[in-house]
Amino acid sequence: MSAPAPEAANHDAGQASLQDLINEKLVHSGERERLKQLLRERLVECGWRDELKEQCKRIVKERGFENITTDQLAKEITPVGRATVPDVVKAELLQNIRQFLAP
């Protein structure tokens, strides 16, 4: 297997540093915490949290409480949780971030 082209590595590094800068700006302004709270509220409102909680209960029941660790459950449920966030919630959060970053 070959190594990524230097251009791809530079692009990835540039993307990471841009993400770091945006995250730093969000954290220092307090906007990150506000957005996290907004996300929590929207996920509860749309029933996402309850659905994920039920899936966790089902997994634990299927495997048995003694046969699954919290880390194993988190590893299994995280991709499901990310994939099932409603598009409308993602769009609202993205719009809020764009407004925050706008000059």
N, C-alpha and C positions, 0 to 999 in steps of 0.2 A: 504494500500500500504506500502511495507516495504522499509526501508532505503537501499541505495546501500551498498554493501559489502565494508569493510574497504580497501581491495585491490583496488577496483574500484575507491574509493575516492582518494587514494594515487596516482594511475595512472593518474587521472584527474588533481590532483595538480601538479604532476611532469610534465605533458604535458603543463600545463599553465605556469609553471615557465620556461620551455624550450622555449616556444613561447615568453615569456617576455624577456629572454636573447637574443634570435635571433633578436627580434624587437629592443631592446636596441642597439645591435651591428649595425644593419642597420641604425638606427637613428643617432648614434654618428659618423658614418663614412660618412654620407651623401648619402649612397647607397639607402636608402628608398626613398628619393626624386627623385633620378635618375630612380629608378624602377617605381615610380608613373608616371613620365613623359613618360617613355617607354610604360607603360600600356595605358595611354591616347592616345598616338600616334597610337598604334596598334588598339585600339578600334575605332578610327576615320577612319583609313585606311580600316578596314574591313566592315565599314558601320554599326557597332553595335550601335554607338551613334545616328546616324540618325534614325535607326529603333526604338530605345527606345523613342526618341523624338516624333516620329509619334504615337507611342502607347500612350504616355502621352496626346498628342493632341486629340486622339480619345476618351480617357477616359473622358477628360474635356468636350468635345463636347457632349458625351452621357449623362453625369450627369448634365451638365450646369455649367458654370463658377462660379456662385454664390452658387452652391450646393456641392462644394468639396474644401477642404483646401489643402494647400501645404503638410502638414503632412499626410493627408489621401492619397494623390496621391503618395507620397514617400513610404508609407507603402504598398500600392498596387503594385507599380511598382518595388520595390527593389528585391523581389524574382524572378520576371521575368527577370530583368537585370542580376542578378547573374547566373541564369540558362541558359542564352543565350550567355554568353561569350564564344567565339569559343575555342575549345579544343587546337587549335594551339597557341592561345594567352596565355592560361593557361600554356601550356608546355614550351613556350619560357620564361615566367616569372619564372617558377619553375627552369628551367635550369640556369637562371641568378642568382637566389638565391643560388642554389647548388654550382655554381662556386665561388660565393662570400664567402660561408662558408667553402669551401675546404681549407685544410691546405696548 
